[in-house]
Amino acid sequence: MMQHLQQLLATENSQISPLLKLSLYGLEATLNQARIEYPEDPGNHLCEQVIAEIHHLLKPTPVPEITIVDESISSESRLIELRELFNSDLEINFYLGDAPLQSHNDHDLWNEIHRKLLRIPEDLATSWRKIALELAQKAGAIEDYVNLYHLPFVRDEIIYPGLNGTISARGLCLSKKALLKSDVAQIYNSEDLHLLAGFLLLYTKLIEIEPDLHHALKSVFGFDVVSLKFQPEQQHLYLEALSDRLQRTQKTHENIDPILNLRAWLDMDEAIHSLVFLPPVERYSWWGKLQQESRRIIKKVANKAIEAGYDVRIRQLSGLYADICTYSKDDLQLDYGGTPGEVLTCLRLYARINQEENPGRVLFRSLR
């Protein structure tokens, strides 16, 4: 049966093939949810195997890279020196992996490099922004703080400028106005919920422009880190889960029970931190600091529960995986990125609420 499914999925110009693919994505999501809702079900182990088989069927076949691309760039690009320097930098490769830049023109190259800089430590990113600008100016371009792509969020911030002159490239910024103009902002009108609504709208836009994004949200797919570019159906499933958790957080926000509110915030925070890159971003990068904003509010929510007389302990899991694995469950292992044996990112916070243990969840680097 598996062989026939594979053949049908691979059939070119078939109208049935995409229908089968969508059905398999739906079945995969349904079985994942069933495992979470019925953890003691006698069919749970077989269910895991079925999900793994479906995931294997849906895995895209990697397309080999064509080396002609760099030759075509060399004759046209004014930023070829920047491209070569970035690709050969060992420190950059440590944080981002050794995959070469994919852009075919200066506009895309400027954006690709600057978006990658958001994933590395701020001091290294700052020095590379300076190098990029110097090489662009050497080619006759100047910074442009007007031609920017606006991402809705709770504040205004220029993430990186564009270019004009000999090179035309659009920059990127956060825009409070874009958030306030949205229908979502009208629904979630408290300061804390505004932040969560901001994350929902920001992530929706970022997924459209950033091909390197993945998700590791257990309720959507619990056995791997999934590429949103190669599995576009997962974009919808992930954003739908994020939206559902935002709605639940709003409902508990109106409830006087601080524990219900805390649990909803923990679920929402997990969804926010489950949008990841591979390798995962450095904790003190722009991305890392952005995602930490939801965790600062969780501390406030936890303190309200403590003040109400509840015994609450929240912990972000980090450091050596061997030291924290008793506090986590259903973790995902990678064989690259970061330091072997260490936690790469904490997807879900550990919480102890009135002596009840609520395991966290992490991505960690294997010791191999």
C-alpha positions as CSV (number, residue, x, y, z in Angstrom):
1,M,0.0,0.0,0.0
2,M,2.8,2.4,0.9
3,Q,4.4,1.9,-2.5
4,H,1.1,2.7,-4.3
5,L,0.7,5.8,-2.2
6,Q,4.2,7.0,-3.0
7,Q,3.6,6.4,-6.7
8,L,0.3,8.3,-6.7
9,L,1.8,11.2,-4.8
10,A,4.7,11.4,-7.3
11,T,2.4,11.2,-10.4
12,E,2.9,14.4,-12.4
13,N,-0.1,16.3,-13.8
14,S,-2.5,14.3,-11.6
15,Q,-5.5,16.0,-10.1
16,I,-5.8,13.2,-7.6
17,S,-2.3,13.5,-6.2
18,P,-2.7,16.9,-4.5
19,L,-6.1,15.7,-3.0
20,L,-4.3,12.7,-1.5
21,K,-1.6,14.9,-0.1
22,L,-4.1,17.2,1.6
23,S,-6.0,14.2,3.0
24,L,-2.8,12.8,4.4
25,Y,-1.9,16.1,6.1
26,G,-5.4,16.2,7.6
27,L,-5.1,12.6,8.8
28,E,-1.6,13.3,10.3
29,A,-2.9,16.3,12.2
30,T,-6.0,14.3,13.5
31,L,-3.9,11.4,14.7
32,N,-1.5,13.8,16.4
33,Q,-4.3,15.4,18.3
34,A,-5.8,12.0,19.2
35,R,-2.5,10.9,20.8
36,I,-2.5,14.0,22.9
37,E,-6.1,13.6,24.0
38,Y,-5.9,9.9,24.7
39,P,-2.3,9.2,26.0
40,E,-3.3,5.9,27.6
41,D,-5.0,4.5,24.5
42,P,-3.8,0.9,23.7
43,G,-3.4,1.9,20.1
44,N,-1.1,4.8,20.9
45,H,2.1,3.1,19.8
46,L,0.7,1.9,16.5
47,C,-0.7,5.4,16.0
48,E,2.9,6.8,16.4
49,Q,4.1,4.4,13.7
50,V,1.2,5.4,11.3
51,I,2.1,9.1,11.8
52,A,5.7,8.4,11.1
53,E,4.8,6.5,7.9
54,I,2.6,9.4,6.8
55,H,5.3,11.9,7.6
56,H,7.8,9.8,5.5
57,L,5.4,9.8,2.6
58,L,5.0,13.6,2.8
59,K,8.6,14.4,3.1
60,P,9.7,16.4,0.0
61,T,12.5,15.0,-2.2
62,P,15.5,17.3,-1.9
63,V,16.3,19.1,-5.1
64,P,20.0,19.1,-5.9
65,E,21.5,22.6,-6.1
66,I,22.6,23.9,-9.5
67,T,26.1,25.4,-9.3
68,I,25.5,27.7,-12.4
69,V,23.7,30.2,-10.1
70,D,26.9,31.7,-8.7
71,E,28.4,32.2,-12.2
72,S,25.3,34.1,-13.3
73,I,25.5,36.3,-10.2
74,S,29.1,37.2,-10.6
75,S,28.5,39.1,-13.9
76,E,25.6,41.2,-12.5
77,S,25.9,41.5,-8.8
78,R,27.5,44.6,-7.2
79,L,27.5,42.8,-3.9
80,I,29.4,39.7,-5.0
81,E,32.2,40.5,-2.5
82,L,29.7,40.6,0.3
83,R,28.3,37.3,-0.8
84,E,31.7,35.6,-0.9
85,L,32.7,37.0,2.5
86,F,29.5,35.9,4.2
87,N,29.5,32.4,2.7
88,S,33.2,31.8,3.8
89,D,32.9,33.2,7.4
90,L,33.4,30.4,9.9
91,E,31.7,32.2,12.8
92,I,28.6,32.8,10.7
93,N,28.6,29.1,9.6
94,F,28.8,28.1,13.3
95,Y,25.5,29.8,14.0
96,L,23.7,29.4,10.7
97,G,25.1,26.1,9.3
98,D,27.1,25.9,6.1
99,A,24.3,26.3,3.6
100,P,25.3,28.9,1.0
101,L,23.2,32.0,0.3
102,Q,20.4,31.4,-2.2
103,S,19.7,34.8,-3.6
104,H,20.1,35.5,-7.3
105,N,20.2,39.3,-7.3
106,D,21.4,42.2,-5.0
107,H,17.9,43.1,-3.7
108,D,17.3,39.5,-2.5
109,L,20.9,39.1,-1.3
110,W,20.7,42.3,0.9
111,N,17.5,41.0,2.5
112,E,18.6,37.4,2.9
113,I,21.9,38.4,4.6
114,H,20.1,40.9,6.9
115,R,17.4,38.4,7.9
116,K,20.1,35.8,8.7
117,L,21.9,38.4,10.9
118,L,18.7,38.4,13.1
119,R,19.5,34.9,14.1
120,I,23.1,35.4,15.5
121,P,24.4,37.2,18.6
122,E,23.8,40.9,18.4
123,D,27.5,42.0,18.6
124,L,28.4,39.8,15.6
125,A,25.3,40.9,13.7
126,T,26.2,44.6,14.3
127,S,29.7,44.1,12.9
128,W,28.3,42.3,9.9
129,R,25.8,45.1,9.2
130,K,28.6,47.5,9.2
131,I,30.6,45.4,6.7
132,A,27.5,45.0,4.5
133,L,26.8,48.7,4.4
134,E,30.5,49.6,3.7
135,L,30.5,47.2,0.7
136,A,27.1,48.5,-0.6
137,Q,28.4,52.1,-0.3
138,K,31.6,51.1,-2.1
139,A,29.3,49.9,-4.9
140,G,27.6,53.3,-5.0
141,A,24.5,52.5,-2.9
142,I,23.2,54.5,0.2
143,E,21.0,53.5,3.1
144,D,17.2,54.0,2.6
145,Y,15.0,54.3,5.7
146,V,11.8,55.0,3.7
147,N,11.4,52.0,1.4
148,L,10.6,49.5,4.1
149,Y,8.4,46.4,4.3
150,H,6.1,46.9,7.4
151,L,5.5,44.0,9.8
152,P,2.6,44.6,12.3
153,F,3.7,44.5,16.0
154,V,3.3,46.4,19.3
155,R,6.1,48.9,18.6
156,D,7.8,50.8,15.8
157,E,11.4,49.6,15.0
158,I,13.6,49.7,11.9
159,I,15.0,46.1,11.8
160,Y,17.3,47.0,8.9
161,P,17.4,49.7,6.2
162,G,16.9,49.3,2.5
163,L,19.2,50.6,-0.2
164,N,18.9,53.0,-3.1
165,G,21.2,54.5,-5.7
166,T,23.1,51.9,-7.7
167,I,21.3,49.1,-5.7
168,S,17.6,49.2,-4.9
169,A,16.6,47.0,-2.0
170,R,13.7,47.2,0.4
171,G,14.4,47.2,4.2
172,L,12.3,45.8,7.0
173,C,10.6,47.3,10.0
174,L,8.1,46.7,12.8
175,S,5.0,48.9,12.6
176,K,2.6,49.6,15.4
177,K,0.3,51.4,13.0
178,A,0.0,48.2,10.9
179,L,-1.0,46.3,14.0
180,L,-3.6,48.9,15.1
181,K,-5.2,48.9,11.7
182,S,-5.9,45.2,11.8
183,D,-9.2,43.6,12.9
184,V,-7.3,41.4,15.4
185,A,-6.0,44.4,17.4
186,Q,-9.6,45.6,17.9
187,I,-10.5,42.2,19.5
188,Y,-7.5,41.8,21.8
189,N,-7.3,45.2,23.4
190,S,-5.4,44.7,26.7
191,E,-1.7,45.5,26.7
192,D,-0.6,41.9,27.3
193,L,-3.1,40.4,24.7
194,H,-2.0,43.1,22.3
195,L,1.5,41.6,22.4
196,L,0.1,38.1,21.6
197,A,-2.0,39.5,18.8
198,G,1.1,41.2,17.5
199,F,2.9,37.9,17.5
200,L,0.1,36.3,15.5
201,L,0.1,39.0,12.8
202,L,3.9,39.3,12.8
203,Y,4.4,35.5,12.3
204,T,1.7,35.4,9.6
205,K,3.7,38.1,7.6
206,L,7.1,36.6,8.3
207,I,6.1,33.2,7.1
208,E,5.2,34.8,3.8
209,I,8.7,36.3,3.3
210,E,11.1,34.0,5.2
211,P,11.7,30.6,3.5
212,D,13.9,29.2,6.3
213,L,11.1,29.0,9.0
214,H,10.1,25.7,10.5
215,H,7.7,24.8,13.3
216,A,8.0,22.3,16.1
217,L,4.5,22.7,17.7
218,K,3.7,19.3,19.3
219,S,-0.1,19.6,18.9
220,V,0.3,20.1,15.1
221,F,3.2,17.6,14.5
222,G,5.0,16.1,17.4
223,F,7.8,14.0,15.8
224,D,10.0,16.4,13.8
225,V,10.8,20.0,13.0
226,V,8.7,20.8,9.9
227,S,9.7,23.1,7.1
228,L,7.0,25.6,6.3
229,K,8.4,26.2,2.8
230,F,8.4,22.5,1.8
231,Q,5.2,21.6,3.6
232,P,3.0,24.7,3.0
233,E,-0.1,22.9,4.5
234,Q,1.7,23.1,7.8
235,Q,1.7,26.9,7.6
236,H,-2.1,26.9,7.9
237,L,-2.1,24.3,10.6
238,Y,0.5,26.1,12.7
239,L,-1.1,29.6,12.3
240,E,-4.5,28.1,13.1
241,A,-3.2,26.6,16.3
242,L,-1.5,29.9,17.2
243,S,-4.8,31.7,16.7
244,D,-6.8,29.1,18.7
245,R,-4.4,29.5,21.6
246,L,-4.7,33.3,21.4
247,Q,-8.5,33.0,21.7
248,R,-8.2,30.7,24.7
249,T,-5.8,33.1,26.4
250,Q,-8.3,35.9,25.9
251,K,-11.1,33.8,27.5
252,T,-9.0,32.9,30.5
253,H,-7.8,36.5,30.8
254,E,-11.4,37.5,31.5
255,N,-11.6,34.7,34.1
256,I,-10.8,35.3,37.8
257,D,-8.9,31.9,38.1
258,P,-5.2,32.8,37.9
259,I,-4.2,29.1,37.2
260,L,-6.4,28.8,34.1
261,N,-4.9,32.0,32.9
262,L,-1.3,30.8,33.6
263,R,-2.0,27.5,31.7
264,A,-3.3,29.4,28.7
265,W,-0.3,31.6,28.7
266,L,2.1,28.6,28.9
267,D,0.3,27.1,25.8
268,M,0.5,30.4,23.9
269,D,4.1,30.8,24.8
270,E,4.9,27.3,23.5
271,A,3.3,28.1,20.2
272,I,5.3,31.4,19.9
273,H,8.6,29.6,20.7
274,S,7.8,26.7,18.4
275,L,8.4,28.8,15.3
276,V,12.0,28.0,14.7
277,F,15.0,28.1,12.4
278,L,17.4,25.3,11.8
279,P,19.9,25.5,13.4
280,P,17.9,27.2,16.2
281,V,18.6,30.9,16.7
282,E,21.1,32.1,19.3
283,R,19.4,33.1,22.5
284,Y,20.8,36.7,22.5
285,S,20.0,37.3,18.8
286,W,17.2,39.7,17.6
287,W,15.0,36.7,17.1
288,G,15.8,35.2,20.5
289,K,15.1,38.5,22.3
290,L,11.8,39.0,20.4
291,Q,10.4,35.6,21.4
292,Q,11.5,36.2,25.0
293,E,9.0,39.0,25.3
294,S,6.2,36.6,25.9
295,R,8.1,34.9,28.7
296,R,8.5,38.2,30.5
297,I,4.7,38.5,30.7
298,I,4.5,34.8,31.9
299,K,6.5,35.9,35.0
300,K,3.9,38.5,35.8
301,V,1.1,36.0,35.3
302,A,2.9,33.4,37.5
303,N,3.4,36.1,40.2
304,K,-0.3,36.9,40.2
305,A,-1.0,33.2,40.9
306,I,1.6,33.1,43.7
307,E,0.1,36.2,45.2
308,A,-3.3,34.5,45.1
309,G,-1.9,31.7,47.3
310,Y,-0.9,29.1,44.7
311,D,2.4,27.2,44.7
312,V,3.8,28.0,41.3
313,R,7.3,27.4,39.9
314,I,8.2,28.2,36.2
315,R,11.5,27.3,34.7
316,Q,13.1,27.9,31.3
317,L,15.1,24.8,30.4
318,S,18.7,25.4,29.2
319,G,22.2,24.2,29.6
320,L,23.3,20.5,29.4
321,Y,20.4,18.3,28.3
322,A,21.4,15.6,30.8
323,D,20.8,18.0,33.6
324,I,17.3,19.0,32.5
325,C,15.8,16.0,30.8
326,T,13.9,14.9,33.9
327,Y,11.9,18.2,33.6
328,S,11.0,17.7,29.9
329,K,9.0,15.4,27.7
330,D,8.8,14.6,23.9
331,D,12.0,16.5,23.2
332,L,13.4,16.7,19.7
333,Q,17.0,15.9,18.9
334,L,19.2,17.5,16.2
335,D,22.7,16.4,15.1
336,Y,23.9,19.9,14.2
337,G,23.8,23.4,15.6
338,G,25.1,24.7,18.9
339,T,27.2,22.5,21.3
340,P,26.8,18.7,21.4
341,G,24.9,17.6,24.5
342,E,23.3,21.1,25.1
343,V,19.7,22.4,24.8
344,L,19.4,24.4,21.6
345,T,16.1,26.1,22.5
346,C,13.3,25.7,25.1
347,L,10.0,25.2,23.2
348,R,7.8,24.9,26.3
349,L,8.5,26.1,29.9
350,Y,8.6,23.6,32.7
351,A,5.9,24.4,35.3
352,R,5.1,23.0,38.7
353,I,1.6,24.1,39.8
354,N,0.4,23.0,43.3
355,Q,2.8,20.1,43.3
356,E,1.6,19.0,39.8
357,E,4.5,18.6,37.4
358,N,4.0,20.0,33.9
359,P,7.0,19.0,31.8
360,G,8.7,21.4,29.4
361,R,9.9,20.5,25.9
362,V,13.2,21.3,24.2
363,L,15.2,21.0,21.0
364,F,18.7,19.6,21.9
365,R,21.9,18.7,20.2
366,S,22.9,15.0,20.3
367,L,26.3,14.1,21.7
368,R,27.3,12.6,18.4
